[in-house]
């Protein structure tokens, strides 16, 4: 009753844009066949006067989404760009940190648009949480002066409207296992309705139970609801439900490691010196109060996961932070010297002598988007940029040859590059996450989280669940290096499809198209066989038609 009272829903209070952003946190759930606007994702209309514009939003796809190149999501971009940009001006849309598509901004006179479709391949997305970033590089020739104050008073270069729409087509619904990315972003298969997954702790000490509880709580966050795990110390029978094993490698049976797809001998070789239960995980030496503050500042500056162990830099944290302060002081001195000849910090629209708005950008509400579009449209359409167009065309032709050469070199490099290398478990590994199927059904998915000892497990799991580390987990095995906050992954050798939705005609068609796109060799072989059959049947048909010559 106390939990129910604590969980009682209350009417949210706030601005419309803030309520939409809160409803879309950590991402907007999309099932497929939908269109959503950026304003529904908490992104506001924005003018930008800097060189590199960025906007990002999150969408959450179903955990049984089948990612493959059988369709495209469309970003109907609404906005514009100013005249006078260089030939380097372009846009890039990234999905989960990888460039999905790029588009030139070709018009030297600028452009304003309401529906500029940008296709995103569905293969770039994944089940669960997806981070989509829109970047626009809008340089001008004046940027060579490198004046940081020019962005404040400079002309607006780029416009993004919150009426931009994201259209997701119908998607295939079938799960693939093993795939740790599906588990970490959608808590699959632990969050499946009607199932009670198990947490197995072979050595249920305080550190192991704490690490298991942290992982279970993070899985619930990814699923968007609590997960009713059953805690046990004994391994369950095959087919009794999905299993999450958490424990130190020094107490795990080698057969269990082997069942999860981990080589016990490689683990023994890498962690042999850390299997002592009395040994403590490696920690930084005691820091003074100032060094601790310096370390925290470096963590923020370098966007380092705070729960991971940042290695001590040469000379210590104090020297590193002093060097950073010295660089900032030099930049500030140069900025002040430049600003002595300017008076941009004064005026009727400046409060207390300075501008409170973000440098280079100005955001607008959804109601002002229409007026903003009309203003940009009148400015861009009335600009006579014939000379700029001629210069830009000349520069484009000049760069065309070098671009073709670079493209050929890149193609040969990608063709000759070797396949993915299997990661090695070495002494730098702090924790291993592995997944395997010991049967053919969803009840046979086993996931293992292990470290050398339970103390190492308690030390490394907080680093693992940091969002910057958690989203790196993928494949059948992921190896965490807590000193760097980085993860290396091993792709699945063979994945199995698990039916989660009715195999309707449409769903089956999408699954087949996706499977063929992932297995292009089989697709080509089938196409060749069908072509040969067509040629054979045509030959047999023509042989018996018509009159033979004597």
ZIWOMO-V889897 format. One record per residue. RES is the residue in three letters. OMEGA is omega as a letter, one per 40 degrees, with the letter a starting at -180 (none if undefined). Layout:
RES | OMEGA
RES | OMEGA
This chain:
UNK | i
UNK | i
UNK | i
UNK | i
UNK | i
UNK | a
UNK | a
UNK | a
UNK | i
UNK | i
UNK | a
UNK | a
UNK | i
UNK | i
UNK | a
UNK | i
UNK | i
UNK | i
UNK | i
UNK | i
UNK | i
UNK | i
UNK | a
UNK | a
UNK | e
UNK | i
UNK | i
UNK | i
UNK | i
UNK | a
UNK | a
UNK | a
UNK | a
UNK | i
UNK | i
UNK | i
UNK | i
UNK | i
UNK | i
UNK | i
UNK | i
UNK | i
UNK | a
UNK | i
UNK | a
UNK | i
UNK | a
UNK | a
UNK | a
UNK | a
UNK | a
UNK | a
UNK | i
UNK | i
UNK | a
UNK | i
UNK | a
UNK | i
UNK | a
UNK | i
UNK | a
UNK | a
UNK | i
UNK | i
UNK | a
UNK | a
UNK | i
UNK | a
UNK | i
UNK | i
UNK | a
UNK | i
UNK | a
UNK | i
UNK | i
UNK | a
UNK | i
UNK | a
UNK | a
UNK | i
UNK | a
UNK | i
UNK | i
UNK | i
UNK | i
UNK | a
UNK | i
UNK | a
UNK | i
UNK | i
UNK | i
UNK | i
UNK | a
UNK | i
UNK | i
UNK | i
UNK | i
UNK | i
UNK | a
UNK | a
UNK | i
UNK | a
UNK | i
UNK | i
UNK | a
UNK | a
UNK | i
UNK | i
UNK | a
UNK | a
UNK | i
UNK | a
UNK | i
UNK | i
UNK | i
UNK | a
UNK | i
UNK | a
UNK | i
UNK | i
UNK | i
UNK | i
UNK | i
UNK | a
UNK | a
UNK | i
UNK | i
UNK | a
UNK | i
UNK | i
UNK | i
UNK | a
UNK | i
UNK | i
UNK | i
UNK | i
UNK | a
UNK | a
UNK | i
UNK | a
UNK | a
UNK | a
UNK | a
UNK | i
UNK | i
UNK | i
UNK | a
UNK | a
UNK | a
UNK | a
UNK | a
UNK | a
UNK | a
UNK | i
UNK | i
UNK | a
UNK | a
UNK | i
UNK | i
UNK | a
UNK | i
UNK | i
UNK | i
UNK | a
UNK | i
UNK | i
UNK | i
UNK | a
UNK | i
UNK | a
UNK | i
UNK | a
UNK | i
UNK | a
UNK | i
UNK | i
UNK | e
UNK | i
UNK | a
UNK | i
UNK | i
UNK | a
UNK | a
UNK | a
UNK | a
UNK | i
UNK | i
UNK | e
UNK | a
UNK | a
UNK | i
UNK | a
UNK | i
UNK | i
UNK | i
UNK | a
UNK | a
UNK | i
UNK | a
UNK | i
UNK | a
UNK | i
UNK | a
UNK | i
UNK | a
UNK | a
UNK | a
UNK | a
UNK | i
UNK | i
UNK | i
UNK | i
UNK | i
UNK | i
UNK | i
UNK | i
UNK | i
UNK | i
UNK | i
UNK | i
UNK | i
UNK | i
UNK | a
UNK | i
UNK | i
UNK | i
UNK | a
UNK | i
UNK | i
UNK | a
UNK | i
UNK | i
UNK | a
UNK | i
UNK | a
UNK | i
UNK | i
UNK | i
UNK | a
UNK | i
UNK | i
UNK | a
UNK | i
UNK | a
UNK | i
UNK | i
UNK | i
UNK | a
UNK | a
UNK | i
UNK | a
UNK | i
UNK | i
UNK | i
UNK | i
UNK | i
UNK | a
UNK | i
UNK | i
UNK | i
UNK | i
UNK | i
UNK | a
UNK | a
UNK | i
UNK | i
UNK | i
UNK | a
UNK | a
UNK | a
UNK | a
UNK | a
UNK | a
UNK | a
UNK | i
UNK | a
UNK | a
UNK | a
UNK | i
UNK | i
UNK | a
UNK | i
UNK | i
UNK | i
UNK | a
UNK | a
UNK | i
UNK | a
UNK | a
UNK | i
UNK | i
UNK | i
UNK | i
UNK | i
UNK | i
UNK | i
UNK | i
UNK | i
UNK | i
UNK | a
UNK | a
UNK | a
UNK | a
UNK | i
UNK | a
UNK | a
UNK | i
UNK | a
UNK | i
UNK | i
UNK | a
UNK | a
UNK | i
UNK | a
UNK | i
UNK | a
UNK | a
UNK | i
UNK | a
UNK | a
UNK | i
UNK | i
UNK | i
UNK | i
UNK | a
UNK | i
UNK | i
UNK | a
UNK | i
UNK | i
UNK | a
UNK | i
UNK | i
UNK | i
UNK | i
UNK | i
UNK | i
UNK | a
UNK | a
UNK | a
UNK | a
UNK | i
UNK | a
UNK | a
UNK | i
UNK | i
UNK | a
UNK | a
UNK | i
UNK | a
UNK | a
UNK | i
UNK | i
UNK | a
UNK | a
UNK | a
UNK | i
UNK | a
UNK | i
UNK | a
UNK | i
UNK | a
UNK | a
UNK | i
UNK | a
UNK | a
UNK | a
UNK | a
UNK | a
UNK | i
UNK | i
UNK | i
UNK | i
UNK | i
UNK | i
UNK | a
UNK | i
UNK | a
UNK | a
UNK | a
UNK | a
UNK | a
UNK | i
UNK | a
UNK | a
UNK | i
UNK | i
UNK | i
UNK | i
UNK | i
UNK | a
UNK | i
UNK | i
UNK | i
UNK | i
UNK | i
UNK | a
UNK | a
UNK | a
UNK | a
UNK | a
UNK | i
UNK | i
UNK | i
UNK | i
UNK | i
UNK | i
UNK | i
UNK | i
UNK | a
UNK | i
UNK | i
UNK | i
UNK | a
UNK | a
UNK | a
UNK | i
UNK | i
UNK | a
UNK | a
UNK | i
UNK | a
UNK | a
UNK | i
UNK | a
UNK | a
UNK | i
UNK | a
UNK | i
UNK | a
UNK | i
UNK | i
UNK | a
UNK | a
UNK | a
UNK | i
UNK | i
UNK | i
UNK | a
UNK | a
UNK | i
UNK | i
UNK | a
UNK | i
UNK | i
UNK | i
UNK | a
UNK | i
UNK | a
UNK | i
UNK | a
UNK | i
UNK | i
UNK | i
UNK | i
UNK | i
UNK | i
UNK | a
UNK | a
UNK | a
UNK | i
UNK | i
UNK | a
UNK | a
UNK | i
UNK | a
UNK | a
UNK | i
UNK | a
UNK | a
UNK | i
UNK | a
UNK | a
UNK | i
UNK | i
UNK | i
UNK | i
UNK | a
UNK | a
UNK | i
UNK | a
UNK | i
UNK | i
UNK | a
UNK | a
UNK | a
UNK | i
UNK | a
UNK | i
UNK | a
UNK | i
UNK | i
UNK | i
UNK | a
UNK | i
UNK | i
UNK | a
UNK | a
UNK | i
UNK | a
UNK | i
UNK | a
UNK | i
UNK | a
UNK | a
UNK | a
UNK | i
UNK | i
UNK | i
UNK | i
UNK | i
UNK | i
UNK | i
UNK | a
UNK | i
UNK | i
UNK | i
UNK | a
UNK | a
UNK | a
UNK | i
UNK | i
UNK | i
UNK | i
UNK | i
UNK | i
UNK | i
UNK | i
UNK | i
UNK | i
UNK | i
UNK | i
UNK | i
UNK | i
UNK | a
UNK | a
UNK | i
UNK | i
UNK | i
UNK | a
UNK | a
UNK | a
UNK | a
UNK | a
UNK | i
UNK | a
UNK | a
UNK | i
UNK | i
UNK | none
